[in-house]
Amino acid sequence: MFTCPRCGAATPPPLCRHCGHVFGTIDGVYQLTEDPNLNLDEARGAKYIGYDAVGASYYDKDYADSACGRADLLLAEAMAERIGRGLLLDLGCDGGTHAVPVALRGCTVIAGDISQVMLTLLLRKAAANHVPPGRILPCRLNALAIPLADASVDGVLASTMLHLISDHARVLSEMRRVLKPGGSLMLTTNSPGIRNGPAPAAGAAPAADDPNGAYLRLQGAFDGRYWEILNQWGVRASYASWGFDQFAECAAAFGNMTHVHIPFEAPRTWTLEEAFLHRMRGRGYSRQQSVPDDLHRRAFAQVTAEFVDTYGPEFGSVRFAGGYDGLDLHVFTK
Ligand SMILES: C[S@@+](CC[C@H](N)C(=O)[O-])C[C@H]1O[C@@H](n2cnc3c(N)ncnc32)[C@H](O)[C@@H]1O
């Protein structure tokens, strides 16, 4: 059950039962907010980082047209079971990483994100995976004011998104509000399963015996030098809200927490070029969103030239060997 963007009454989309408003759509995506994709100015309200620009490089390979991965299908089965194959709000759904497999497992999914680019990718991913019509309702919305009525969904999924919003307490209270009594808030984490590779080290050196030490040192050094140059030019990283324990805060708000561990082991390996350099070159890390494009290109080119001088032209071919060693789901019941 949605709230009408014009009169605020509870109604199913697309035609408001109360005022007759027809919900606007762009490219098949319901437009349920007029907020911008990105707000890095606290004076305009809570900060958040939508993925319009991030996604352009994050998912520019064949992501949107490819089949769901086995890890995502397994996680989806656990989530679908948990909410009795009912109605799930996937908040910060990005390109459909979870929304698509959960829909394939029999749930109806309100796929909500502030990024129109991500929602467009989600529609492609849904088509590529033959999701039955009507199973996914793609919505451009702001998690800070969820356009759903109180107690309207069986489950809410917030997967690696709370850290992108400075006022996560408000998002948490919104998620709780839209859950039915007995409904589940589910959080996933990249740990211990590795999805997209390790985050660049924030000043911390890898252990001397770490088999991926060479990769991690190069990645950390490249990242550090890039920001050193930008800081000299007066540009700072755009952090929204990284420093809080999402599990502890949700447990405090709900008064309970269940940890579901799904056994899943699979090796994964990639080069520095394929993962880190590719994404960083495309300004695909959220903290790069405040960097003007021309300064980003100059800084990236300068660090690349320095690294070629120091480590040789093949420095991007250093390899990381990792893998999934289980999937984790944290569940909080209303
Ligand atoms: C790291 S991605 C999450 C990916 C996905 N849920 C997963 O687990 O793979 C974070 C997503 O949150 C979205 N986002 C950021 N701020 C938001 C907001 N205020 N409202 C809705 N979505 C937001 C971004 O656009 C992005 O698609």
Ligand as a Chemical Component Dictionary entry (heavy atoms), coordinates in Angstrom:
data_LIG
# 
_chem_comp.id                   LIG 
_chem_comp.type                 NON-POLYMER 
_chem_comp.pdbx_formal_charge   0 
_chem_comp.three_letter_code    LIG 
# 
loop_
_chem_comp_atom.comp_id 
_chem_comp_atom.atom_id 
_chem_comp_atom.alt_atom_id 
_chem_comp_atom.type_symbol 
_chem_comp_atom.charge 
_chem_comp_atom.model_Cartn_x 
_chem_comp_atom.model_Cartn_y 
_chem_comp_atom.model_Cartn_z 
_chem_comp_atom.pdbx_ordinal 
LIG C1  C1  C 0  25.717 -0.043 -2.081 1  
LIG S1  S1  S 1  24.202 0.133  -2.953 2  
LIG C2  C2  C 0  23.260 -1.195 -2.296 3  
LIG C3  C3  C 0  23.222 -2.327 -3.105 4  
LIG C4  C4  C 0  22.267 -3.461 -2.872 5  
LIG N1  N1  N 0  21.228 -3.224 -1.909 6  
LIG C5  C5  C 0  23.123 -4.653 -2.543 7  
LIG O1  O1  O 0  23.064 -5.142 -1.423 8  
LIG O2  O2  O -1 23.888 -5.069 -3.408 9  
LIG C6  C6  C 0  23.335 1.423  -2.121 10 
LIG C7  C7  C 0  22.086 1.896  -2.831 11 
LIG O3  O3  O 0  21.392 2.808  -1.936 12 
LIG C8  C8  C 0  20.854 3.850  -2.726 13 
LIG N2  N2  N 0  20.558 5.026  -1.880 14 
LIG C9  C9  C 0  21.427 5.882  -1.323 15 
LIG N3  N3  N 0  20.768 6.821  -0.639 16 
LIG C10 C10 C 0  19.450 6.551  -0.761 17 
LIG C11 C11 C 0  18.254 7.175  -0.273 18 
LIG N4  N4  N 0  18.300 8.267  0.473  19 
LIG N5  N5  N 0  17.069 6.618  -0.594 20 
LIG C12 C12 C 0  17.004 5.497  -1.366 21 
LIG N6  N6  N 0  18.100 4.880  -1.860 22 
LIG C13 C13 C 0  19.309 5.395  -1.559 23 
LIG C14 C14 C 0  21.916 4.099  -3.786 24 
LIG O4  O4  O 0  21.409 4.781  -4.915 25 
LIG C15 C15 C 0  22.390 2.673  -4.086 26 
LIG O5  O5  O 0  21.730 2.116  -5.179 27 
# 
loop_
_chem_comp_bond.comp_id 
_chem_comp_bond.atom_id_1 
_chem_comp_bond.atom_id_2 
_chem_comp_bond.value_order 
_chem_comp_bond.pdbx_ordinal 
LIG C1  S1  SING 1  
LIG S1  C2  SING 2  
LIG S1  C6  SING 3  
LIG C2  C3  SING 4  
LIG C3  C4  SING 5  
LIG C4  N1  SING 6  
LIG C4  C5  SING 7  
LIG C5  O1  DOUB 8  
LIG C5  O2  SING 9  
LIG C6  C7  SING 10 
LIG C7  O3  SING 11 
LIG C7  C15 SING 12 
LIG O3  C8  SING 13 
LIG C8  N2  SING 14 
LIG C8  C14 SING 15 
LIG N2  C9  SING 16 
LIG N2  C13 SING 17 
LIG C9  N3  DOUB 18 
LIG N3  C10 SING 19 
LIG C10 C11 SING 20 
LIG C10 C13 DOUB 21 
LIG C11 N4  SING 22 
LIG C11 N5  DOUB 23 
LIG N5  C12 SING 24 
LIG C12 N6  DOUB 25 
LIG N6  C13 SING 26 
LIG C14 O4  SING 27 
LIG C14 C15 SING 28 
LIG C15 O5  SING 29 
# 
